[in-house]
Amino acid sequence: MAVLSRRAFTRIAMAVPASTWLRHGLAQTNVTIGKLLVGYPAGGTLDTTARQLTEAWRKSGRQYIVDNRVGAAGRIANSQLKRERPDGNTLLCTHSSALTIFPHVYTRLMYDVLTDFAPVSSLAVATCALAVSSAVPATVKTLADYLVWVRSFPSGSAYASPAAGSMAHFLGFQLAETAGVKLQHVGYRGSAPALQDLMGGQIPAYFGFVADFLPYMQQGKIRILGVAGEKRSPFVSGVPTFAEQGFPTIRGGETYGVFAPPGTPEPTIKVLQESIVVAGKDAGLRASFDQVGLEVFTQTSQEFGRQLQRERDAWGPVVRASGFRSED
């Protein structure tokens, strides 16, 4: 019986499509180490999400490394996906706004949300919330209190968001329109400088994510007035939703998910989706998500695709009404 050399075996292994290895449940280390594209720097929430996923995959023998393609609000990494081979070896981890809000915001998007992505599964949800600083009177404890205060003190009408054109930006716009008050948006370059100014009292309010606020809330330095989720956040269960406070249309949360290149075979998508469901049950991943205020949330590729379409349709009128567009 002929015996294959290691070099010969490697040549044969590399010639087999990745979808075949995935279908038979073989560890990807037999073929290659896959890449998980991320459009933001290491250390951020999206990067943490991706790295915890790859760690959970590693435990089951599926090898991927995070490839940070930073720039243009994640659009560089997002646009790279369409250039990759549809074999399951290169994937993208990004947030839902990239496919639901960005198409309405950017005049030069660099990708087509309908043709350049094959949804695999969602992985986690980050709930948006409104917080105020200690510069706002302690008597302001609810959204109603905040709106009364803003009407009485127009100088306190400014609110921050992590970026102009972000979901948080448009949630503030929705609140102003719905409540009939004037709120002035101040877009920052990321959550860190916005939080710094919030803590220093330079800005009275900030629309961001629950995870942004947790350390400071526990220190009593800020107050979260409302969360924009369909239900209360388990991380701040005592804080009511916007809907509970009379604003049912103000709802928003970023869904972090995984995408494959267009044309990826359905069997490969299915195996990858199942691997994300398994990863979502990993104790280490869940503990890490808890630390950064993320809730595990997995779906089938079809469910994820339908969610993105619904949100894309819903955000279109909001963005248009705001009049905001970006030439970046």
Secondary structure, DSSP 4 states (H G I P E B T S, - for coil): -----HHHHHHHHHHS-HHHHHHTT--GGGT--EEEEESS-TTSHHHHHHHHHHHHHHHTT--EEEEE---GGGHHHHHHGGGS-SSSSEEEEEETHHHHTHHHHBS--SS-TTTS-EEEEEEEEEEEEEEEETTS-TT--SHHHHHHHHHH-GGG-EEEESSTTSHHHHHHHHHHHHHT---EEEE-SSHHHHHHHHHHTSSSEEEEEHHHHHHHHHTTSEEEEEE-SSS--GGGTTSPBTGGGT-TT---EEEEEEEE-TT--HHHHHHHHHHHHHHTT-HHHHHHHHHTT-EE----HHHHHHHHHHHHHHHHHHHHHHT--B--
